[in-house]
Amino acid sequence: MPINKKSNLNMNKKYFAQYLLLLVFFLSPSSIKAQQNGLALTPPMGWSSWYPFVDTINEKKIMETADAMVSTGLRDLGYTILQLDDGWMAKTRDENGRQFADKKRFPHGLKFLADYLHARGLKLGIYSSAGATTCAGYPGSYGHEELDAKTYASWGIDYLKYDACGNKEGHSDKELFTRMGNALKATGRPVIFNLCIFYSDTTHLWGAALGNTWRTGGDIVKFIEKNPEVTYQNWYSTLETQVLGKEKYAGPGHWNDPDNLIVGYARNNKQTLAEQQAQFSFWSLLAAPLFLGNDVRNMPPEIKKIITNKEVIAINQDKEGKQGTRIVSEKNYEIWVKPLSDEAKAVILFNKTNSSLKIQLKKNDLDMQGKLKMRDLWRHANQGLLKKSFTAKVAPHGVVMLKILHANGNE
């Protein structure tokens, strides 16, 4: 059979083009192979002990917090994880090399505490570090990864926040976090894995293949033991780190984590209600894990109203899993947008100034066609049709948060 050189050349070009398309797909951030443990298909929601209690946690506080998560309705809204942060463990390992809970503060142990939470429809999270010690000086997991993972599984742990403090003897963070990730998988227990390399701005480049969430930078409140003055700048400076393309790496099962909420922060909180409402709005639009940092046993009604807003929570938990992005950045204001699964979009108008400000949203900025209607998610009120533009008066350092939907018929 004669060889058709022209035909073969065309065929080779065809396959080469297909190869290039596949290569582009597999190397694109959105297609990076993610950890497939079936967990955190929407951003995890819960509560963390660090901001309200630092390392002064005990069994009584956690059980009371669990009961409050149920009685206040927080559990039913999706806040199901109670994460014990640094300081739950004893100062030394036991005779078999295992971490164990401080016996004075947790007299019944963590298996008892996990059972207590599970009986109430909650999950128990725990904390350790990849180095020899944790940030607060307790035993870390370096050299004990398999043993610690098995120990956590035997207790019934559902979530692990893994920090980056302590001596690592020259090993890289990626190597040590991979050790723990593999150790968790080997136990067979489903555990949400949070990679907390707080000083890194690059974990998103590889975190999805290993964990379900990863910190994108430092703590919102730094040097917490020194009781710093907490203002909206704490979370706004963190927000600024999210505009560098990180949204391409987030999606169902793997999320950027800009740290916990400081809505209702317990000590020296100088934030206005509008500023705290703004953080909750942004974290929801970012598809960030929503971990409360307040004492839920003693919540002022105005704080509870913020963290229980079902319409805003629904934006965070949207099944499409898209992270919102900033589309307008001016000296006095910003506009952020998040695509939603129902072809709608969530929009935040943010006032950066110290005075009330009118902010205009232009329909052309949204890349949405046809007749559109608006709903204010904090006022719980429909705002009519979006024609060429919409102008809202926004409180200092506050937001107006809208859901923009396609209108039907004569709406």
Salt bridges, closest charged atoms under 4 A:
GLU59 OE2 - HIS108 ND1 2.72
GLU64 OE2 - LYS60 NZ 2.49
GLU64 OE1 - ARG297 NH1 2.64
ASP67 OD1 - ARG120 NE 3.38
ASP76 OD1 - ARG75 NE 3.04
ASP85 OD2 - LYS161 NZ 2.87
ASP94 OD2 - ARG98 NE 3.54
ASP102 OD1 - ARG105 NE 3.70
ASP115 OD2 - LYS111 NZ 2.91
GLU145 OE2 - ARG179 NH1 3.54
ASP148 OD2 - ARG93 NH2 2.89
ASP158 OD2 - HIS118 NE2 2.80
ASP158 OD1 - ARG189 NH2 2.78
ASP173 OD1 - LYS168 NZ 3.48
GLU175 OE2 - HIS171 ND1 3.00
GLU175 OE2 - ARG179 NH2 3.38
ASP201 OD1 - LYS246 NZ 2.79
ASP219 OD1 - ARG215 NH2 2.65
GLU240 OE2 - ARG326 NH1 2.78
ASP259 OD1 - ARG215 NH1 3.47
GLU275 OE2 - HIS397 ND1 2.72
ASP295 OD1 - ARG297 NE 2.93
GLU311 OE1 - ARG375 NE 2.61
GLU311 OE2 - HIS380 ND1 2.46
GLU334 OE2 - ARG326 NH1 3.06
GLU334 OE2 - LYS352 NZ 3.49
ASP342 OD2 - LYS403 NZ 3.17
GLU411 OE2 - LYS373 NZ 2.90
